[in-house]
Amino acid sequence: MSLEKILTNAASGMSAQSIRMNTIASNLANTDNVAGSEEATYHAKYPIFSEVTQQVQGLVPDDQPTGGVRVTDIANSKKPLERRYQPDHPSANSEGYIYLTDVNPIEEMTNMISASKEYQANVEVMNTTKNLILQTLSVMNEK
């Protein structure tokens, strides 16, 4: 794998983790969201990642090298929302119920830490690759 492909893969990982962190931030911002219907209540969102492969002539499809990762979609959580009877709440429906979001702030903070660490790992890959390129150029200049 060339150094350019390593940089491209790390950059795609950083981009995907950035989208993941933005999605988590949106979830955290809506932790206390309530509404009078299940449809109007905020549902937690999660990015869907997929592997990007590069086609190389002469290689069979199973032997294709990976080419990074990308976010293909942002999916809504399918968890059922908690319904609570609070007839005095301003968002209560005609029956007196409100629906609470399915965002779990502890789970989201754990996901944020994970996304941050994965982003940092990709930064380290880029820095290591940059240092390898600089050392290669230094050795070539000495000859």
Phi, psi and omega in degrees: 000132180284160180296328178297319179293325178297316179297319179296316179296316180295320179295321179293323176295319178296318179297315180296318180291328176296316177296319178299316180295322177295321178294318178297318179299321177296318178299314181296325179293338182251021182303322184261017182292132174225155178206172182274355177217159180294325181291325183277345181280142180294130174255138178304144181244146180221134178286147176254119181264149172219150180282139175257127178246148178259133177275124179242127182297141177092349178256140176288153185308324181290340181262013183291135177286154179283156181231020177118198183221154176213160176268122182262340182194160171244115184259146174274146176298146178257005180296142175291142181276150177284130177254129184231138179276111178214079185297340180273355180286137181299336180266002183296144177282184184296338178270356179092013182257147170239158178244130180264145179297159179265013180286126176256107185299328179292316177297319180293320178294322176297317177296323179295317178298316179298313180297320179297316179295320179293323175297313180299322178298320178292325175297318179296321176300316180296317179295318178296317178297318178300316179295322176297319178297315180296319178293323177297315179296322179297316179295320181293325179290333181286337183281000000 
